[in-house]
Amino acid sequence: MHSPAEAEADACVEELRGALAAHGITLPSLGLDLPAFAARCPVRPLIGLGNCNLLTAKALAAALRKGAA
């Protein structure tokens, strides 16, 4: 069973994945940072954005600039 924090983090990952997809951007390794859940003290989950190629990084930067305008 997922903890509330894990469920919230899962939902956030899916929301981010959908928002990126709306701009034609895919981050294949986007997901939860699992070691964050292994910590002894409860902490806020981390979202791993992962690696991407140069084209994807440029598309992400362009989408963020457009959104900030």
C-alpha positions in Angstrom: 0.0 0.0 0.0 1.3 3.5 -0.9 1.8 6.0 1.8 0.1 9.4 1.3 3.4 11.0 0.5 4.2 8.3 -2.1 0.7 8.6 -3.6 1.1 12.4 -3.9 4.6 12.0 -5.4 3.2 9.4 -8.0 0.5 11.8 -8.9 3.0 14.6 -9.3 5.2 12.5 -11.6 2.2 11.7 -13.8 1.1 15.4 -13.8 4.6 16.5 -14.8 4.8 13.7 -17.4 1.5 14.9 -18.9 2.6 18.6 -18.9 5.8 17.7 -20.6 4.0 15.5 -23.2 1.8 18.5 -24.0 5.0 20.2 -25.3 6.2 17.1 -27.0 8.8 16.4 -24.4 9.6 12.9 -22.9 12.0 12.3 -20.0 12.3 8.5 -20.1 13.8 8.3 -16.6 11.3 10.6 -15.0 10.1 8.9 -11.8 10.4 8.7 -8.0 13.8 8.8 -6.4 13.5 5.4 -4.5 16.4 6.0 -2.1 14.4 8.9 -0.6 11.8 6.4 0.6 14.5 4.2 2.2 15.6 7.0 4.6 15.2 6.4 8.3 13.4 9.7 8.9 10.3 10.6 6.9 11.2 13.1 4.3 9.4 14.6 1.3 9.8 12.3 -1.7 12.1 13.4 -4.4 11.2 13.3 -8.1 14.1 12.1 -10.3 14.1 14.0 -13.6 16.9 11.9 -14.9 19.0 12.3 -17.9 18.0 13.7 -21.3 19.7 14.4 -24.6 20.6 17.9 -25.8 17.5 18.1 -28.0 15.2 17.3 -25.1 17.0 19.8 -22.8 16.6 22.5 -25.4 12.9 21.7 -25.9 12.4 21.8 -22.1 14.2 25.1 -21.8 12.0 26.6 -24.6 8.8 25.4 -23.0 9.8 26.9 -19.7 10.7 30.2 -21.3 7.4 30.2 -23.2 5.5 29.5 -20.0 7.3 32.3 -18.1 6.4 34.9 -20.7 
